């Protein structure tokens, strides 16, 4: 019946609302309207957080958060380019750290190695961006805490690269792919 087709759970409604807000914010960012996009993205994130506060312990394994934090970082970097205010980069770095927390939750909740490997491969770009932000903050503030943060992002990235390589080696060993075929694949 129509009533059943229109009835959705609260969780589905919140997710739908967050998606709409995220889409609106994405359009604003694409048009360079960074300042207008940020409240929409924060509202979208807070729609999905039980307590409505943006801290690591409130986040959970949902790819929406990774996407929203990515857009927040892009918006804050865009504001930095316009205003040259280091506070915007500080917020971008905060969102990068929250993104790491979500990424860790996702990695432990995923069932398939291929999904985990895809997540790890995407995390390299996020790590490089976070390192770039931290180094720019150090350049602007001379505060050594940002060098430490850049180092921590770098070390985390190296650890994920090692994990990715170990996972690939285990998958190859488990699949028992002949060495000649593996050599040919690497050559291509």
C-alpha positions, 0 to 999 in steps of 0.5 A: 500500500502507499502508506507502507511505501512512504513509511521509513524508519527514523534512521532512514529519514536522518540518512536521507536528510543528511544526503540532501544537505551534503548534496546542497553543500557539494554544489555550493563548494563547486561554485566556490561558496565555501562559507555557505557550505560549511553549516550545511555539512556540519548539520548533515553530520550532526543529523547522523550523530546520536548526541549531535556533537562532533567528537571521535567517540560519537562517530561510527563506520559510515562512508557518509562521514568520510565524504562529508569530512572531505568536503569540509576540508575542501571548503576550509582550504578554499576559505584559506585561499580566499582569506589566508586565515590559519584558523580555517586550516586548523579546522581542516586538520581537525576534520582530517583527524576525525576522518581518520577515526571514521576510516579506522572504524570502517576498516574494522567493520568491513567484511571483504578484503577488497573493500578494505584495500580500496579504503586503504588506497583512498586513505593515501590521498587523505593522508597527503592532504592532511600532511600538506595542511599540517605543514602549511599551518607550521609554516604560518604559525611556527608551532611545532605541534603541526610538524608532529601532526604531519609526522603522525599522519605520515607514519599512519600512512606508512603503516597503512601502506605496509598493511596493504602490501601484507594483505596483497601478499596474503591474497596472492598466497591464498589464491595460489597464483603461479609465479609466472602469471604474477610476473606477467601481471606486474609487468603489465 
